Amino acid sequence: MVWLVFLAFPLASTFTTHVTQAQRVLAVAGTVVFVAIYLAIISCWAGAFWKSHTWVRFWMTHVWVRPTLYAVLLAVSLALTLGVPADGWGVTFIYCAACAALVTQSSLGFWLMLLCIAFAVGGTLIAGQPVENAFAVGAGTLGIGLMLLRVRDLRARNVELTDARAELARLAVIHERERFARDLHDLLGHTLSVIAIKTELARRLLPGQPKRAAGEIAEIESIARDALTEVRQAVSGYRRPTLDGELAGARMALTAAGIDVDIARAEVAMDPPMEAVLAWAVREGATNVIRHSRARHCRLRITATLAGAGVEVLDDGPAAAPRNGSEAYGDGHGLAGLQERVGSLGGTIAAGPQAGGGYRLAVEVPLIPRSSW
């Protein structure tokens, strides 16, 4: 809007040259109409001027309003250039090119800018102005038009970038919620299963063996306190399970459920991220055996090589045992979360029933370079 000050030069020229009174009236009236339409178009583009006037903004943004206003703007420019024999009125086409660049699509704005150049050069020459004036007006219209076409493109890109950043932020929040829900499921699913089994055992022991029942209840209390600590650590984002801790927890939980457990572990130091994923695999495998397998024996095997490490959980439960209510074994959230963790390290996971009965969960994780911790 600040560039409107340059319209004062051709308007002043009108009053310093020998023109008729009617031409001066045309110059003043045309300038007022031109400035009003120009401000309306620019304000409509900026979206701020009409913010408090809803009904005006509705009409300004209607599909036919802008083309009509722009056509009137061009007509007023032609009328001033051809009807007032004074220097400088061709500059109004620069404003027309600016409006075309700002309020239309890039391709249409380019062609409207070329139309403004043709009107500016042709109108200046027809009005009897020197060729150098026509060339100057045409060059100014071209330069301003191209510059503001670029400004409009940059504004559109900035809007797209702002929308993209907002979408990325939204997706990051969703991802973090899913991660937190997955961690809580994996933490509490195993622990609550153990508590339920030990509570059932204590209830059976209570009439005839109160001392053993009291011991089981004491263990339930300890497990519940450990679960509370784990949840707090998960909320803080600091918890990373250890393989030794999960193997000990799996042994205790499987034994409490009446399942014989055989654990074989390769005594090899592992990278923390790899150990954490394998620990989650042990927890998930033991939890599924307790909940769904109806097995009598379970084997946990930890392997490690120079290329990576793995976990295998194998039980001898019936092949057609009911699993997780109406869900098939492996369709729950636990294995889905485990698959995400394994996949994040480029590992593989295999889970499924065995031909002779039982179920096998196998996780393989490649060696992680220390630089990627």
C-alpha positions in Angstrom: 0.0 0.0 0.0 2.9 2.4 0.7 3.7 2.5 -3.0 0.5 4.4 -3.7 2.5 7.6 -2.9 3.9 7.4 -6.4 0.5 8.2 -7.8 1.0 11.7 -6.5 3.5 12.4 -9.4 1.2 11.9 -12.4 -1.6 13.6 -10.4 0.6 16.6 -9.7 1.6 16.6 -13.4 -2.0 16.9 -14.4 -2.3 20.3 -12.5 1.0 21.6 -13.9 0.3 20.9 -17.6 -2.2 22.5 -19.9 -5.2 20.2 -19.7 -8.9 20.9 -19.6 -10.9 21.1 -16.4 -12.8 17.9 -17.4 -9.5 16.1 -17.7 -8.4 17.3 -14.2 -11.7 16.0 -12.8 -11.2 12.7 -14.6 -7.7 12.5 -13.2 -8.9 13.1 -9.6 -12.0 10.9 -9.8 -10.0 8.2 -11.6 -7.3 8.3 -9.0 -9.8 7.9 -6.1 -11.6 5.0 -7.8 -8.2 3.4 -8.7 -6.9 3.7 -5.1 -10.2 2.3 -3.7 -10.2 -0.7 -5.9 -6.5 -1.3 -5.4 -6.9 -1.2 -1.6 -9.9 -3.5 -1.8 -8.0 -6.1 -3.8 -4.9 -6.0 -1.7 -6.9 -6.1 1.6 -8.8 -9.0 0.3 -5.5 -10.8 -0.3 -4.0 -9.8 3.0 -7.2 -10.9 4.8 -6.8 -8.4 7.6 -8.6 -5.3 6.6 -12.0 -6.9 6.4 -11.6 -9.2 9.4 -14.2 -7.4 11.5 -16.7 -6.9 8.7 -18.0 -10.4 7.9 -20.6 -9.4 5.3 -18.0 -7.2 3.4 -15.5 -10.0 3.5 -18.1 -12.4 2.1 -18.6 -10.3 -1.0 -14.9 -9.6 -1.4 -14.1 -13.3 -1.4 -17.0 -14.3 -3.8 -15.9 -16.0 -7.0 -16.9 -13.2 -9.4 -15.9 -10.1 -7.2 -12.1 -10.2 -7.8 -12.3 -10.6 -11.6 -14.8 -7.8 -11.8 -12.7 -5.5 -9.6 -9.6 -6.3 -11.6 -11.3 -5.6 -14.9 -12.5 -2.2 -13.5 -8.9 -1.5 -12.3 -7.6 -2.1 -15.8 -10.3 0.0 -17.3 -9.5 2.9 -15.0 -5.8 2.7 -15.8 -6.6 2.8 -19.5 -8.9 5.7 -19.0 -6.3 7.7 -17.1 -3.5 6.9 -19.6 -5.5 7.7 -22.7 -7.8 10.4 -21.3 -5.4 12.6 -19.4 -2.5 14.0 -21.5 0.0 14.1 -18.7 3.2 12.2 -18.0 3.2 9.2 -15.7 -0.2 7.7 -15.8 1.1 4.5 -17.4 2.6 3.7 -14.0 -0.9 2.6 -12.9 -0.4 -0.6 -14.9 2.4 -1.5 -12.5 -0.1 -1.6 -9.7 -2.4 -3.7 -12.0 0.5 -6.2 -12.5 1.1 -6.3 -8.8 -2.5 -7.2 -8.1 -2.5 -9.8 -10.8 0.6 -11.4 -9.3 -0.8 -11.4 -5.8 -4.4 -12.4 -6.1 -4.4 -15.0 -8.9 -2.7 -18.4 -9.5 0.9 -18.2 -10.7 0.1 -19.2 -14.3 -2.8 -16.9 -14.7 -1.0 -14.1 -12.9 1.9 -14.4 -15.4 -0.5 -13.9 -18.4 -2.3 -11.0 -16.8 1.1 -9.4 -16.1 1.9 -9.7 -19.9 -1.5 -8.1 -20.6 -0.6 -5.2 -18.3 2.7 -4.7 -20.1 0.9 -4.6 -23.5 -1.6 -2.1 -22.1 1.1 0.0 -20.5 3.3 0.2 -23.6 0.4 0.5 -26.1 -1.5 3.1 -24.0 1.5 5.2 -23.4 2.4 5.3 -27.1 -1.2 6.0 -28.2 -1.4 8.8 -25.7 1.5 10.5 -27.5 4.2 9.9 -24.9 7.8 9.3 -26.0 9.0 5.8 -26.7 11.4 5.9 -23.8 8.5 6.6 -21.4 6.7 3.6 -22.9 9.8 1.4 -22.5 10.3 2.6 -18.9 6.7 1.8 -18.0 6.8 -1.6 -19.7 10.1 -2.5 -17.9 8.7 -1.4 -14.6 5.6 -3.4 -15.0 7.6 -6.5 -16.0 10.0 -6.2 -13.1 7.4 -5.6 -10.4 5.1 -8.3 -11.8 7.8 -10.9 -11.8 9.0 -9.9 -8.3 5.5 -10.1 -6.8 4.8 -13.4 -8.6 7.8 -14.8 -6.7 6.5 -13.2 -3.5 3.2 -14.9 -3.9 4.9 -18.3 -4.6 7.0 -17.8 -1.5 3.9 -17.0 0.6 2.2 -20.1 -0.7 5.3 -22.2 0.1 5.4 -20.8 3.6 1.8 -21.7 4.1 2.5 -25.2 2.9 5.5 -25.5 5.2 3.5 -24.3 8.2 0.8 -26.9 7.4 3.4 -29.6 7.0 5.1 -28.7 10.3 1.7 -28.8 12.1 1.0 -32.2 10.5 4.4 -33.5 11.6 3.8 -32.3 15.1 0.4 -34.0 15.2 1.9 -37.3 13.9 4.7 -37.0 16.5 2.1 -36.7 19.3 0.2 -39.7 17.9 3.4 -41.8 17.6 4.4 -40.9 21.2 1.0 -41.9 22.5 1.2 -45.2 20.7 4.7 -45.8 22.1 3.6 -45.0 25.6 0.5 -47.2 25.3 2.6 -50.0 23.9 5.1 -49.7 26.8 2.4 -49.7 29.4 0.8 -52.8 27.8 4.0 -54.7 27.8 4.9 -53.6 31.3 1.6 -54.3 33.0 0.4 -57.2 30.9 3.2 -59.5 32.2 3.1 -58.2 35.8 -0.7 -58.4 36.1 -0.6 -62.0 34.8 1.9 -62.9 37.5 -0.2 -61.2 40.2 -3.4 -63.0 39.0 -1.6 -66.4 39.0 0.0 -65.9 42.4 -3.3 -64.6 43.9 -5.1 -67.7 42.7 -2.3 -69.9 44.2 -2.5 -68.1 47.5 -6.3 -68.6 47.6 -5.8 -72.3 47.1 -3.1 -72.5 49.7 -4.9 -70.4 52.3 -7.1 -73.0 54.0 -4.4 -75.7 54.6 -1.1 -73.9 54.2 -1.4 -70.4 55.6 2.4 -69.8 55.8 2.9 -70.6 52.1 -0.1 -68.5 51.3 1.4 -65.6 53.3 4.7 -66.0 51.4 2.8 -65.8 48.1 0.9 -62.7 49.2 4.2 -61.1 50.2 5.6 -61.8 46.7 2.4 -60.3 45.2 3.0 -57.2 47.2 6.6 -57.0 46.0 5.6 -57.6 42.4 3.0 -54.8 42.7 5.5 -52.4 44.1 8.0 -53.3 41.3 5.2 -52.7 38.7 4.5 -49.3 40.2 8.2 -48.4 39.9 8.3 -49.6 36.3 5.3 -47.6 35.4 6.9 -44.5 36.9 10.1 -45.1 35.1 8.2 -45.6 31.8 6.3 -42.3 32.4 9.7 -40.6 32.9 11.0 -42.2 29.7 14.1 -43.7 31.4 13.3 -47.4 31.7 15.2 -49.9 29.6 14.6 -53.5 30.7 17.6 -55.8 31.2 17.9 -59.4 30.0 18.9 -60.7 33.4 15.9 -59.1 35.0 13.4 -60.3 32.5 14.8 -63.9 32.5 14.5 -63.9 36.3 11.0 -62.5 36.1 10.0 -65.1 33.5 11.3 -67.9 35.6 9.3 -66.8 38.6 6.1 -66.2 36.6 6.3 -69.5 34.7 7.1 -71.4 37.9 4.2 -69.8 39.7 1.9 -70.8 36.8 3.0 -74.5 37.2 5.1 -74.5 34.0 8.5 -76.0 34.0 11.0 -73.6 32.5 14.4 -74.3 31.0 16.6 -71.3 30.3 19.7 -71.4 28.2 21.7 -68.2 27.7 24.8 -67.4 25.9 27.0 -65.3 28.2 27.9 -62.6 25.8 27.9 -58.8 26.4 25.3 -57.0 24.3 24.7 -53.5 23.2 22.0 -51.8 25.4 19.5 -51.3 22.6 19.8 -54.9 21.5 19.6 -56.2 25.1 16.4 -54.1 25.7 14.7 -55.5 22.6 15.6 -59.1 23.6 14.4 -58.4 27.1 11.0 -57.3 25.8 10.9 -60.4 23.7 11.5 -62.6 26.8 8.7 -60.8 28.6 6.2 -61.0 25.8 7.0 -64.7 25.1 6.6 -65.6 28.8 3.4 -63.7 29.1 1.9 -65.4 26.1 2.9 -68.8 27.4 1.2 -68.1 30.7 -1.9 -66.6 29.3 -2.7 -68.7 26.3 -0.6 -71.9 25.9 -1.8 -74.3 28.6 1.7 -75.7 28.4 3.5 -77.9 30.9 7.0 -77.0 29.8 8.6 -73.9 28.3 12.1 -73.4 26.9 13.8 -70.0 26.7 17.0 -69.8 24.7 19.2 -66.7 24.3 21.8 -66.9 21.4 24.5 -64.5 20.4 26.9 -64.4 17.5 29.3 -61.9 16.0 26.4 -60.8 13.7 23.7 -60.4 16.2 21.6 -62.1 19.0 18.3 -63.8 19.3 15.6 -65.1 21.6 13.6 -68.3 21.2 10.5 -69.1 23.4 9.1 -72.6 22.8 6.3 -74.2 24.7 4.5 -77.6 24.5 0.9 -76.4 24.7 -1.9 -77.9 22.7 -1.9 -76.7 19.1 -5.6 -75.8 19.2 -5.8 -74.3 22.7 -8.1 -71.3 23.1 -5.9 -68.2 22.8 -6.8 -64.7 24.2 -10.6 -65.2 24.0 -11.7 -64.8 20.4 -8.3 -63.5 19.2 -5.7 -65.8 17.6 -2.5 -66.1 19.4 -0.2 -63.3 18.1 -3.0 -60.9 17.1 -2.8 -59.0 20.3 -1.1 -55.7 21.0 2.0 -57.3 22.7 3.4 -59.0 19.6 2.5 -56.0 17.5 4.5 -53.8 19.8 7.4 -56.3 19.9 7.4 -56.4 16.1 7.8 -52.6 16.1 10.7 -52.7 18.5 12.5 -55.5 16.5 11.8 -53.7 13.2 13.3 -50.5 14.5 16.6 -52.3 14.8 16.4 -54.1 11.5 15.6 -57.4 13.1 13.2 -60.2 12.3 10.4 -61.9 14.3 8.7 -65.2 13.7 5.7 -66.5 15.7 3.4 -69.4 15.0 2.2 -72.9 16.1 4.5 -75.9 15.6 3.5 -79.0 13.6 3.5 -81.3 16.5 2.0 -78.9 19.0 3.2 -76.0 20.9 4.1 -72.5 19.9 7.4 -70.9 19.0 8.4 -67.2 19.2 11.8 -66.3 17.7 13.4 -62.9 17.5 16.7 -62.1 15.8 18.4 -58.7 16.1 21.5 -57.7 14.1 24.5 -56.2 15.8 24.1 -52.4 16.3 27.1 -50.1 15.8 28.0 -48.2 18.9 27.7 -44.9 17.0 24.0 -45.4 16.5 23.1 -45.8 20.2 
